[in-house]
Structures are given as structure tokens and as C-alpha cells.
Amino acid sequence: GNTMNQVVDNKALDARDEGAEMLARVEALQPLFRENAERARSERKVPEENIVALRDAGFFLALQPARWGGYELDPQYFFRMQMAIAEACMSTAWAGGIVSVHAFQIALMDPRSQEDVWGEDIHTRVSSSYAPMGKVEPVEGGFQFSGRWGWSSGCDHCTWALLGGILPDGTYRTFLVPRSDYRIEDTWHSMGLQGTGSNDIVVENAYVPDYRTHKQSDGFEGTNPGVTADSAPLYHMPWAQLFIRVVSTPAIGAARDALALYTKMVQGKASGDITKLAGDQGTQHRIAVARNSIEEMSPVMLANVESMMDRLRSGEDIALQDRILYRYQASLVIEKSMEVVDALFSSAGGSSVFTGSEIQQRFLDIHTARAHVANNPTSFARNLGAVSLGADNADFFV
């Protein structure tokens, strides 16, 4: 028994060192992402330079299996990196994080899918749109697949797509489709997150072999065809627990930056301003409340992910009750970040309403993120309350 623990601990320590090193590399890119934020907005996609920098830092390989050149990092580090990127540019954090987390989902799929994507190039990137917009027709060996999907963040930088569809029997799957089988339609004209390039993907009657699909039930029950007893503990994590955080965690970084911008602005005004904003009790209170909210959000997220990883490392399952609680807590991040940014933005003064204002960009980004279906807490709260009272779980994306 003891030697086994020793091995696991060493692996965990190695992963921790690699995670800390990659985080440092990503933090060093913040000035570049800040500098390119205006370009991301005007080009309506993540600048190529940002993508190359993230690739070189290893970010897209963070959750990729070691046999495909990946780091198999603990998700804590992945989310810390995503927050750091978001402090400089929430669009880059959002699109980059979503593209990067797909390596985790592909690791869960049939090994032939992994071969298709990474066999010739471990740096192959994948975008997604999980809404069940696919028209699915079973045929021999697979499916005929058509549809149009919105919000495929980062798709211009990818050569595969994971797309949602519902089979005639009512079950949900993700379909993995190569670039030759879809076209990208430039539709992304948004009020915030402009740099995510979340365009539409259109598929017209493509054939998708059965092995290139991922069943929602496998992701939920942990019966994924790509995962064996030898797979790293990471790949026993429920798929949804990673994905839901990718579209909420960037808001913590953006809120953190909004507070820094606000604080700097108040200090700048205070010196030449007779109202002495920095000495104003309302301002002081607002900063304290914002700081506290931000400091509450990231430890909850990191503690949830750590406790799941601890259980997986010791070979245990994560209790469904916990998964449902963590799901609800992840969905609250956007609401809480929105409260922080709204309070700061509404008292940031006249300059904040002009186009190009940095604090305004944080406001717009966070409000755009709230439109993502995974960030609406209502049904997750209801499910948590119902299950706590003895009802059956009604959410299979936890």
C-alpha cells in the first residue's frame, strides 16, 4: 500500500512543479495580451500572436494526455492560468481556455479519435459548440450529421470541431468533425468578448463514424472509452466539471482587473480633486466589497477542484451531491463578478462611458459571458435543493 502512495505523491509533486512553471510562463505573457486587446476587439478574434504565445507556453497541452505530448496538469493550475490570462484579456482567456479544455474531452474518447486529431501533430486544436443543434441520422458504422451551431469560440484557430446533437432515441452526444466537413460563417458581432471569434459552424450532411462521438452518459458516469485503469487520475474527473468552469473562471480575472483599474483611477483623481475620492467612504466601502467578493470566488473554485482531484488520486468516486453543489457554485461566478464590475463601473466616472475605456470592456465582457447557458444558476440551484431533499438528480452535465 505504502509504495503506491509514494508513487502517486511523486507524480502529484511533479505535476505541481510543472503547473507552477507553466503558470509563470503564462503570467509573463500578460503585457502582450494587454497590448493586443484592441486588436482582438477590432479583428473579432484572438490575434494569431496570442495563440502562438500560448502554444509555446504549453497552455494548449496542459490537459492533454502524456502519450500525446501533454502535461496532464491538475486543473487547479489550468484555471489559475485562465484567470491570469483574463486579467489581461478576457477574450483570449475565454477562447483559449475553451480550445485547451477540448484536449481533455478528446482524451476521454475512443483512442481512434485521439489518433485522428493528434496522430500527425500534437498541436492540433479543436473548437466546439455543444448546443444540440445537430440533425442526426444513424447509418452503418456511424451517422449522417448536419446543422448550424453558434458561439464556436476560437474556431478560426482550429481544424476540428466538437458539435452537439441528439440521437433519435433522445440521448445526447458530441460529434467530432474535421475542418473539411464544416464551414465557418463570420457572424460574431457582439457587445463584449469581441475577441473570442465565436462564429457559426455549418455542417451539411457529413458522415461521422461512431467512434468519433462522445456520449453524455459516458462523461457523466465515467465510462469513457479512452480511459483505462492506467490513465492519469485527471481523466476520471467528470467531463462537465472541467467544461463549466472554463466559461466562468475568466470572469474572476476580469473582475480582478476591473478592481485594479478602478483603484488606480481613484488614486489618480484623488490628488487633484477637491472631493478627494480616495478619502470618500463610499469609495472605500465599494473597494472592500469588491475585493472580498473576488477573494471568495477563486478559493471556492480551487478548493472544489482540489477536493475532486484528491478523491480521484486515492481511487475514489466524487459523490454526486458534491458534483451538484460544485456545479451550482461554478454557475454563480459570473453573477458575483457582474455585481463587482457593475458596482465599480457605475461609479467610475465620466471617462468610463467612452469607447475604448478599459473598465467598460470588463463590464461588457462579463455581461456577454452571462449569456452563456452554462452560466445561468437558476436550474442548478433548483437541482441542488431538490436532491438535498431526496429527489433524483435531474442534471447529467455535472
C-alpha positions as CSV (number, residue, x, y, z in Angstrom):
1,G,0.0,0.0,0.0
2,N,2.7,2.5,1.1
3,T,4.8,2.3,-2.1
4,M,1.7,3.0,-4.2
5,N,1.0,6.2,-2.2
6,Q,4.6,7.2,-2.7
7,V,4.4,6.9,-6.5
8,V,1.1,8.9,-6.5
9,D,2.6,11.7,-4.3
10,N,5.7,12.0,-6.5
11,K,3.6,12.3,-9.6
12,A,1.4,14.9,-7.9
13,L,4.6,16.8,-6.9
14,D,5.9,16.7,-10.4
15,A,2.6,18.0,-11.8
16,R,2.6,20.7,-9.2
17,D,6.1,21.9,-10.3
18,E,5.1,21.8,-14.0
19,G,1.9,23.6,-13.2
20,A,3.7,26.4,-11.3
21,E,6.3,26.7,-14.1
22,M,3.6,27.0,-16.8
23,L,1.7,29.5,-14.7
24,A,4.8,31.6,-14.5
25,R,5.2,31.4,-18.3
26,V,1.6,32.4,-18.9
27,E,1.8,35.3,-16.4
28,A,4.8,36.6,-18.3
29,L,2.5,36.9,-21.4
30,Q,0.1,39.4,-19.7
31,P,1.8,42.5,-21.2
32,L,1.5,41.0,-24.7
33,F,-2.2,40.2,-24.2
34,R,-2.9,43.7,-22.9
35,E,-1.1,45.2,-25.8
36,N,-3.1,43.1,-28.3
37,A,-6.5,43.6,-26.6
38,E,-7.5,46.4,-29.0
39,R,-6.5,44.2,-32.0
40,A,-8.6,41.3,-30.6
41,R,-11.6,43.6,-30.4
42,S,-11.2,45.0,-33.9
43,E,-10.3,41.7,-35.6
44,R,-13.1,40.0,-33.6
45,K,-10.9,37.0,-32.9
46,V,-7.9,36.2,-30.8
47,P,-4.8,37.6,-32.5
48,E,-2.6,34.8,-34.0
49,E,0.3,36.1,-31.9
50,N,-1.5,35.4,-28.7
51,I,-2.3,31.8,-29.9
52,V,1.3,31.2,-30.8
53,A,2.5,32.5,-27.4
54,L,0.0,30.3,-25.6
55,R,1.0,27.3,-27.7
56,D,4.7,28.0,-26.9
57,A,4.0,28.3,-23.2
58,G,2.4,24.8,-23.3
59,F,-1.1,26.1,-22.4
60,F,-2.9,24.0,-25.1
61,L,-1.2,20.9,-23.9
62,A,-2.0,21.4,-20.2
63,L,-4.8,18.8,-20.1
64,Q,-3.6,16.7,-23.0
65,P,-2.5,13.1,-22.3
66,A,1.2,12.5,-21.8
67,R,1.2,9.9,-24.7
68,W,0.2,12.8,-27.0
69,G,2.8,15.2,-25.7
70,G,0.6,16.7,-23.0
71,Y,1.3,17.7,-19.4
72,E,-1.8,16.1,-17.7
73,L,-1.8,19.0,-15.2
74,D,-4.1,19.3,-12.3
75,P,-7.0,21.5,-13.3
76,Q,-6.2,24.0,-10.5
77,Y,-3.2,25.2,-12.5
78,F,-5.2,25.3,-15.7
79,F,-7.8,27.6,-14.1
80,R,-5.2,29.7,-12.4
81,M,-3.6,30.3,-15.8
82,Q,-7.0,31.1,-17.3
83,M,-7.6,33.7,-14.6
84,A,-4.2,35.2,-15.3
85,I,-4.8,35.5,-19.0
86,A,-8.2,37.1,-18.3
87,E,-6.7,39.8,-16.2
88,A,-5.0,41.0,-19.4
89,C,-7.7,40.0,-22.0
90,M,-10.9,38.1,-21.2
91,S,-11.5,37.2,-24.8
92,T,-8.1,35.4,-25.1
93,A,-8.8,33.6,-21.8
94,W,-12.3,32.6,-22.8
95,A,-11.4,31.3,-26.3
96,G,-8.0,29.9,-25.3
97,G,-9.4,28.1,-22.3
98,I,-12.3,26.5,-24.3
99,V,-9.9,25.4,-27.0
100,S,-7.5,24.0,-24.5
101,V,-10.1,22.1,-22.4
102,H,-11.1,20.1,-25.6
103,A,-7.9,18.1,-25.2
104,F,-9.4,16.8,-22.0
105,Q,-12.6,15.7,-23.8
106,I,-10.8,14.1,-26.7
107,A,-8.7,12.1,-24.1
108,L,-12.0,10.6,-22.9
109,M,-13.0,9.5,-26.4
110,D,-12.2,6.3,-28.4
111,P,-8.4,6.2,-28.9
112,R,-9.0,6.3,-32.7
113,S,-10.4,9.8,-32.3
114,Q,-7.2,10.8,-30.5
115,E,-5.2,9.3,-33.3
116,D,-7.3,11.2,-35.9
117,V,-6.7,14.5,-34.1
118,W,-3.2,14.3,-32.7
119,G,-1.6,11.5,-34.8
120,E,0.2,13.8,-37.2
121,D,0.5,16.9,-35.0
122,I,0.1,17.0,-31.2
123,H,-0.6,20.8,-31.5
124,T,-3.8,20.2,-33.5
125,R,-6.6,22.4,-31.9
126,V,-10.3,21.8,-31.6
127,S,-13.2,24.2,-31.2
128,S,-16.8,23.4,-30.1
129,S,-20.4,24.2,-29.9
130,Y,-22.3,21.9,-27.5
131,A,-25.9,23.1,-28.2
132,P,-27.8,20.1,-29.5
133,M,-28.3,21.6,-33.0
134,G,-27.3,18.6,-35.0
135,K,-29.6,16.7,-37.2
136,V,-28.5,13.1,-36.6
137,E,-29.3,10.1,-38.8
138,P,-27.9,6.7,-37.9
139,V,-26.3,4.9,-40.8
140,E,-24.0,1.9,-41.0
141,G,-20.9,2.5,-38.8
142,G,-21.9,6.0,-37.7
143,F,-24.2,8.9,-38.5
144,Q,-25.1,11.4,-41.2
145,F,-24.8,14.8,-39.5
146,S,-26.0,18.3,-40.4
147,G,-26.7,21.6,-38.6
148,R,-25.7,25.1,-37.7
149,W,-24.1,26.0,-34.4
150,G,-23.4,29.4,-32.8
151,W,-20.7,30.5,-30.3
152,S,-17.8,28.4,-31.6
153,S,-15.1,30.3,-29.7
154,G,-11.6,30.3,-31.3
155,C,-12.8,28.3,-34.3
156,D,-10.6,30.3,-36.7
157,H,-7.5,28.8,-34.9
158,C,-8.8,25.2,-35.0
159,T,-9.0,22.4,-37.6
160,W,-11.6,20.2,-35.8
161,A,-14.9,20.9,-34.0
162,L,-16.9,19.1,-31.3
163,L,-20.6,19.7,-32.0
164,G,-23.7,18.7,-30.1
165,G,-26.5,16.5,-31.4
166,I,-29.4,14.4,-30.1
167,L,-29.9,10.9,-31.5
168,P,-33.4,9.7,-32.5
169,D,-33.5,7.8,-29.1
170,G,-33.2,11.1,-27.3
171,T,-29.7,10.6,-26.0
172,Y,-27.1,13.4,-26.3
173,R,-23.6,13.1,-27.9
174,T,-20.8,15.3,-29.0
175,F,-19.7,14.7,-32.6
176,L,-16.1,15.3,-33.6
177,V,-15.9,16.7,-37.1
178,P,-12.8,17.7,-39.2
179,R,-12.4,21.1,-40.9
180,S,-13.0,19.6,-44.3
181,D,-16.6,18.7,-43.2
182,Y,-17.7,22.2,-42.0
183,R,-17.5,25.8,-42.9
184,I,-17.2,28.8,-40.6
185,E,-19.6,31.7,-41.1
186,D,-18.4,35.1,-39.8
187,T,-21.3,36.1,-37.5
188,W,-19.5,37.3,-34.4
189,H,-20.6,40.9,-33.9
190,S,-21.0,41.2,-30.2
191,M,-21.1,43.8,-27.5
192,G,-18.4,42.1,-25.4
193,L,-15.9,39.2,-25.7
194,Q,-15.4,40.5,-29.2
195,G,-12.0,38.9,-29.5
196,T,-13.3,35.3,-28.9
197,G,-14.2,34.9,-32.6
198,S,-17.2,32.8,-31.6
199,N,-18.5,32.3,-35.1
200,D,-21.1,29.9,-36.5
201,I,-20.2,26.4,-37.8
202,V,-22.2,24.9,-40.6
203,V,-22.2,21.1,-41.4
204,E,-24.0,19.8,-44.5
205,N,-24.5,16.1,-44.5
206,A,-21.2,14.9,-43.1
207,Y,-20.5,11.3,-42.2
208,V,-19.3,10.9,-38.6
209,P,-18.1,7.4,-37.6
210,D,-19.5,6.1,-34.3
211,Y,-16.1,6.1,-32.6
212,R,-15.8,9.9,-33.3
213,T,-18.7,10.6,-30.9
214,H,-18.8,11.1,-27.2
215,K,-21.8,10.0,-25.2
216,Q,-23.1,12.4,-22.5
217,S,-23.7,9.3,-20.3
218,D,-20.0,8.3,-20.6
219,G,-18.9,11.8,-19.5
220,F,-21.4,11.7,-16.6
221,E,-20.8,8.1,-15.4
222,G,-17.1,8.0,-16.0
223,T,-17.4,5.1,-18.5
224,N,-15.3,6.9,-21.2
225,P,-13.8,4.6,-23.9
226,G,-10.5,6.5,-23.9
227,V,-9.9,6.0,-20.2
228,T,-8.4,2.8,-18.7
229,A,-7.1,1.8,-15.3
230,D,-3.7,3.2,-16.3
231,S,-5.0,6.6,-17.3
232,A,-3.9,9.6,-15.1
233,P,-6.4,10.4,-12.2
234,L,-7.3,13.6,-14.1
235,Y,-9.2,11.7,-16.7
236,H,-11.5,10.2,-14.2
237,M,-12.8,13.7,-13.5
238,P,-16.5,14.2,-14.7
239,W,-16.2,15.9,-18.1
240,A,-18.7,18.6,-17.1
241,Q,-16.8,19.7,-14.0
242,L,-14.0,21.0,-16.3
243,F,-16.1,22.5,-19.0
244,I,-18.4,24.5,-16.9
245,R,-15.5,26.3,-15.2
246,V,-13.9,27.3,-18.5
247,V,-16.8,29.7,-19.2
248,S,-17.0,31.2,-15.7
249,T,-13.4,31.3,-14.4
250,P,-12.2,34.1,-16.8
251,A,-14.7,36.4,-15.1
252,I,-12.7,36.3,-11.9
253,G,-9.6,37.5,-13.7
254,A,-11.6,40.3,-15.5
255,A,-13.2,41.4,-12.2
256,R,-9.7,41.4,-10.6
257,D,-8.5,43.7,-13.3
258,A,-11.6,45.9,-13.1
259,L,-10.8,46.5,-9.4
260,A,-7.2,47.3,-10.2
261,L,-8.3,49.8,-12.9
262,Y,-10.8,51.4,-10.6
263,T,-8.3,51.7,-7.7
264,K,-5.7,53.3,-10.0
265,M,-8.3,55.7,-11.3
266,V,-9.5,56.8,-7.9
267,Q,-5.9,57.3,-6.7
268,G,-5.2,59.3,-9.9
269,K,-8.2,61.5,-9.3
270,A,-7.6,62.0,-5.6
271,S,-4.5,64.2,-5.9
272,G,-6.0,66.9,-8.0
273,D,-9.6,66.6,-7.0
274,I,-11.2,68.6,-4.1
275,T,-13.7,65.8,-3.4
276,K,-10.8,63.5,-2.6
277,L,-12.3,60.3,-4.0
278,A,-9.8,58.2,-2.2
279,G,-10.9,59.5,1.1
280,D,-14.6,59.0,0.3
281,Q,-16.2,56.4,2.5
282,G,-18.5,55.1,-0.3
283,T,-15.5,54.5,-2.5
284,Q,-13.6,52.7,0.3
285,H,-16.5,50.5,1.0
286,R,-17.0,49.7,-2.6
287,I,-13.4,48.6,-3.0
288,A,-13.6,46.5,0.2
289,V,-16.7,44.7,-1.0
290,A,-15.3,44.1,-4.5
291,R,-12.0,42.8,-3.1
292,N,-13.8,40.4,-0.7
293,S,-16.1,39.1,-3.5
294,I,-13.1,38.3,-5.7
295,E,-11.2,36.7,-2.8
296,E,-14.2,34.5,-2.1
297,M,-14.7,33.2,-5.6
298,S,-11.3,31.7,-6.6
299,P,-10.7,29.8,-3.3
300,V,-14.1,28.1,-3.6
301,M,-13.4,27.1,-7.2
302,L,-9.8,25.9,-6.5
303,A,-10.9,24.0,-3.3
304,N,-13.7,22.2,-5.2
305,V,-11.2,21.2,-8.0
306,E,-8.6,20.1,-5.4
307,S,-11.0,18.0,-3.4
308,M,-12.2,16.3,-6.6
309,M,-8.5,15.6,-7.6
310,D,-7.7,14.3,-4.1
311,R,-10.5,11.8,-4.3
312,L,-9.6,10.7,-7.8
313,R,-5.9,10.2,-6.8
314,S,-7.0,7.9,-3.9
315,G,-9.1,6.0,-6.4
316,E,-12.4,7.1,-5.0
317,D,-15.5,8.5,-6.8
318,I,-16.7,12.0,-6.3
319,A,-20.1,12.0,-4.6
320,L,-23.0,13.1,-6.8
321,Q,-24.2,15.5,-4.1
322,D,-20.8,17.2,-4.2
323,R,-20.8,17.4,-8.0
324,I,-24.2,19.1,-7.9
325,L,-23.1,21.6,-5.3
326,Y,-19.9,22.4,-7.2
327,R,-21.9,22.8,-10.4
328,Y,-24.1,25.4,-8.7
329,Q,-21.1,27.2,-7.2
330,A,-19.4,27.4,-10.6
331,S,-22.5,29.0,-12.2
332,L,-22.5,31.7,-9.5
333,V,-19.1,33.1,-10.5
334,I,-20.5,35.2,-13.4
335,E,-23.3,36.7,-11.3
336,K,-20.8,37.6,-8.5
337,S,-18.3,39.0,-11.0
338,M,-21.1,41.0,-12.6
339,E,-22.0,42.5,-9.2
340,V,-18.4,43.5,-8.6
341,V,-17.9,45.1,-12.0
342,D,-21.3,46.8,-12.1
343,A,-20.7,48.5,-8.8
344,L,-17.3,49.7,-9.9
345,F,-18.3,50.7,-13.4
346,S,-21.4,52.7,-12.2
347,S,-19.2,54.8,-10.0
348,A,-16.1,55.0,-12.3
349,G,-17.0,58.5,-13.6
350,G,-17.5,60.1,-16.9
351,S,-14.4,58.8,-18.7
352,S,-15.7,55.2,-18.4
353,V,-18.5,55.6,-20.9
354,F,-16.4,56.5,-23.9
355,T,-15.5,53.8,-26.4
356,G,-12.2,52.2,-25.6
357,S,-12.4,52.6,-21.8
358,E,-10.7,49.6,-20.2
359,I,-13.1,49.2,-17.3
360,Q,-16.1,49.4,-19.7
361,Q,-14.5,46.5,-21.7
362,R,-14.5,44.4,-18.5
363,F,-18.2,45.3,-17.9
364,L,-19.1,44.3,-21.5
365,D,-17.1,41.1,-21.4
366,I,-18.7,39.9,-18.1
367,H,-22.2,40.7,-19.3
368,T,-21.7,38.9,-22.5
369,A,-20.4,35.8,-20.6
370,R,-23.6,35.8,-18.6
371,A,-25.5,34.9,-21.8
372,H,-23.8,31.5,-22.0
373,V,-26.3,28.8,-21.0
374,A,-23.8,27.3,-18.5
375,N,-23.8,30.5,-16.5
376,N,-27.4,30.7,-15.6
377,P,-27.6,29.4,-12.0
378,T,-31.4,29.0,-11.7
379,S,-31.8,25.3,-12.7
380,F,-28.6,24.3,-10.9
381,A,-29.9,25.9,-7.6
382,R,-33.2,24.1,-8.1
383,N,-31.5,20.7,-8.7
384,L,-29.2,21.1,-5.7
385,G,-32.2,21.9,-3.4
386,A,-34.3,19.1,-4.8
387,V,-31.5,16.5,-4.5
388,S,-30.8,17.7,-0.9
389,L,-34.5,16.9,-0.2
390,G,-34.2,13.4,-1.6
391,A,-35.3,13.9,-5.2
392,D,-33.5,12.3,-8.1
393,N,-30.7,14.2,-9.9
394,A,-32.1,16.0,-13.0
395,D,-28.8,17.3,-14.4
396,F,-26.5,15.0,-16.3
397,F,-23.9,17.7,-17.0
398,V,-22.4,17.7,-13.5
